[in-house]
Amino acid sequence: MFASILATAVFAAALVAGVVTDVAPAAKRFVVTQNGDQKVLREFVFEDPGEGIVSAEPSGDQHIVFKDEAGHPVKYYHTVTDTWSDADKIVPNRRFPPLAWTVVAGYFAVITMMGVYFARREKTSSSFFRGGGRIPWYVAGVSLFATMLSSITFLSVPALAYISDWRLYQNCLLGQLIVIPIAILFYMPVFRKMNLTSAYEYLERRFNLATRLFSSAVFVVFMVLRVAIVTLLPAIAIDAVTGVGIDFSVGLCGLVTVLYCSLGGLEAVIWSDFMQGIVLMGGAVLILAWLIAGTDGGIAGYVALGTDAHKFRCFDFSPNLAELTFWVAMSLGVTQTLFSYTSDQCVVQRYVAVKDNRAAVRSMLFNAVLSLVGITVFFAIGTALWTHYKCYPELLDPLMPKNDAIFPHFIGMELPPVIAGLVIAAVFAATISTLSANLSAASSAIVSDFYLRFRPEASERVGVRLGQLCVVVCGVVGTAGAFVLAHVDLRSLCDIFQEAISTVTSGVAGIFFLGVFAPRVSGGAAFSGLVVNFCVCFLLKFGGFAARFGIHPFLIGGIGFVACIVTGVVLSCFHPRRIK
């Protein structure tokens, strides 16, 4: 759910992604423009930066470098913290020492052995796709938490809070508070009572086969695309710190995830998620404490600096729908969280992996508490990164290519090797948590909704083997997509992908909403609502109507969700479903 936060995290990239003109020192005026045009993004008016400086140009994603006549850097200006550094005082980047890599390798060895252990258990297709109903509630709760908080969240939430403020925090808060009670009261009992392996089985029973197959196919495509993005993004950031190469990072994550997910099925995924969730949050809390301690004045300095710079700004109740106000954040939070907790096969699998309804409810509530605490910690880390580098700008990398590398940069530069190795392992843990859940869910959907739906006489052994094969195929395709995207110059890839997610998921969430809350809506009306949803979302995004009417991109999914529901209800007034 939190992959959506990256939609606004790229604005800092455009800040210095261009050329600097009007750099005559006597004028003391520097204008930053976009590449390819003369649209002024921000105007810098500096005092004389020093004698001998004759030129200035962007450096990396966040700096402006001032050079002498020979073209040598003299000073760096950091556009995010509004600080200066002398070029000769910049601390050079360090690479991971062998001890840190040993810690990372040990972590991967442990989770691989977990997959081998669960592979030794006798499996049926039920145990492979549903965990045999023997998962403890607290393990399922932590697994849900680890699945939602992917590596995108681990890297992008701190990066977002670092360059802006806490306004997107309300999206996470409102989504959890509003949607989780609805999911517990209305959706979870339905899924458990029907004893579903795939969430999309429900759509056939409630509507028709076409709705099931279409929704399941959309979900599988969405999962494969997400595998590519989730694999690529941390690889880009980690490469900036370790220098191991994006291809190596992508290949390592894809190989290990496919290995233990295909071996152990859902049970291995959930237990490894449990361990990775602990590593993830343990590392995050440790870093937050380290950053605050490294800020001048400790926690008092952290609060004072952040408050003075409005870094803790959260709620904005203005009626402007073109900005990230409370109303826009609420629409985004409710729509995406509704999909995650009511329509996402990754979550529905965990509903039925525990032994009874009480355990399922307890796991959901435990996940809600962990999610709220976790997202608060990650936003606090982002603000702490800003206050820390406000005090010590010479520790920043002037050549850092992307804003999302700021958190791994701190990890690699300033943490001791053992701790840095553990935290990098946590980054990979977050990646693998999401990838394993995505691959397991995609495999379950393919086998249940397509193969077993038309071959119900197939043996349990065939179902398990096909599930393992689907995990491998989806993992290879997703990893291959990450390799391709790693070598394509798409600076706003996350922004584009986020809006594509809203376009796809809002319609599926709307179909499930109609199924649970609108008993008179027929299959044909529901399918029509899904089609209308896609038309509305694509027109708003690609037809230019969102920009024309001043609608924030985060509202597109919410508008499409409403269009799906209204279409289904209105059409059913003419041809209502006959309730047996």
Steps between C-alpha positions, in 0.01 A plus 500: 500500500786726582661465144252808429724742707760515225253691282610830661856408599655591163429874504844580643661334199371777273643764731851470368441285190606757249747779440593811694502828315583859593797402715699821487626540858436872493131440435473259793206340317465136404199357313436124484308384192373170370683314226370588158309817583529823694224441755631635830448251782673695773706813518808508722637835614834448675740721682846494345600132549871588501788636296608315191160344429402551139237233427233284660305195389280226644675210672311177555139523604514764774819712478632797308877505458698825469826472304814707443656596166665161467165325546584365847220486761536763771165497683180295500154633577243243618153598378305285750656614828611846373859447613851558361806274502859563396604252233816403690295406807259260325540155655561246220268203467609170646417156370367208698777316688516118495350476850179675386470270199548200727198610705288542185609160367418336833152645491429367153631159603254489790190581294606255230527223761152593619366430152679164493357410842141565398557322168558176694147503638243292316287741302166509335391790281311632807813512714709648217255783427337542844759386754286210619312724744779459757650852502490672846303825504794714608718356222226572243470855638871571466493339154221737393703792635818389320306449175350850511826670598713415198847623415328787320367614835833441674676728250238741372313602816816632669605659170162669466498635856862609450417724202152611610284442808247261659193579288491155342500348848127574518449269201644207694323594823155547349524190285574277800243657735212498250555184295624238748181498712296465179720215380470317834124540530386442143768349274697257715196290608398459137842378386542260791146363479540424130834326569669674208843424357480792258323825584361504149304179551258726687439711191382199299266383775366851550497624140625286211803323357601791274533734797714246684735431211538864401569617856743216563690570178527869586630405844768267357623768258503749786704260715761438229538874439533555871769233522700691239464834678558366852813322382637796308453788744705371794763376254544856370532642850725224636730524198558865585646391834666165440610531138417134432294588192127513441499175302665310785250635757202423277623149428572424867156609622320317220697176539465465878131596501405257223701224668338496842154606380483215247639250750292575806173646377293741707619361834864582419394843374311584819769377740775680308280813497476466878878502536547774242240722664695481824831577325336783307354682799797427723732662250266796449470575873877472542561744214247750634676503838839531329388792282342695785809447713708630207301822474630806685307519827372141485124457512444865596702613200315252278160640603612863485664480158212301353238732644673816378517358147137375511621141448230362732208655308237232458132594463387750237122553496490752217245416222763505226477166316808573288729477803569225753230609744316294760224414252740380229696293751181348637387397151836343424527329837151352501509382138839334513457353849160366399663318208783372718281359778197386302608412145871418511575129482811559716278602793211260439750212513586603855134523600464127443849393614403511871281247677183699579321836475625622836862443399436679168357806678788508748754482218331791320490718811862417580598593145312832533692593815833403344419694182416822683810475718717406204390780270548751782856376549580530128366855475698590813813353337451724198478812715802380700699461178422863420597633845817287501622623163393853585763478773760307297456577127859395424393137557268509198603361162492788247472245216206304645293428187155449655319623806408143602868428563514732802409236758742231371765773471472565872505127576816438298683816605435535869395172663756249630557206261305241698199727551518620138501138384195422713312803371584428137375149571180666624471687169535173314261345753237759414554432131474125542195525727308677227640293215424171671145606581449624143634181343303273731180696436549507123570126498190432709283710269628331183459146631166551676327733255619354172644149526296340782189692396496312169681184620344428840593133471874583506695334783639683803853426384438663164353808669806542724747446215315745278496752784876468539545540126282813497707650780817444300351631174348813658822561694717466190271725293486761777877490553557526126275805500714651775815438294341673200374797700840539666647592162218728382513871575165544675558757769132512606439124481358483851261785437369336183474159665317640803228652287475175301445314828213731591343446159505122534432437867213743552279305259573165665433652842171637367391156376558344842321791667194444280507130574495547878278807542267498197315164490274606211787580263517241223808356332450697181457827690811435707710421193369818334608695808850356466515608135374851584762525774782437253355747249466776760849446643667492160319814384596687815862394475579474131221719361626799697171555685660480846737786420226695323265491799770544764477146642795356688625170347438327832126561454477302176465163671230629737299648213524175306393303808186714537428470126515120525256489791255751354495320164434162662221632723327702227503218244364257757199723551391390152617138521538406866652174615255240620595405855451130572 
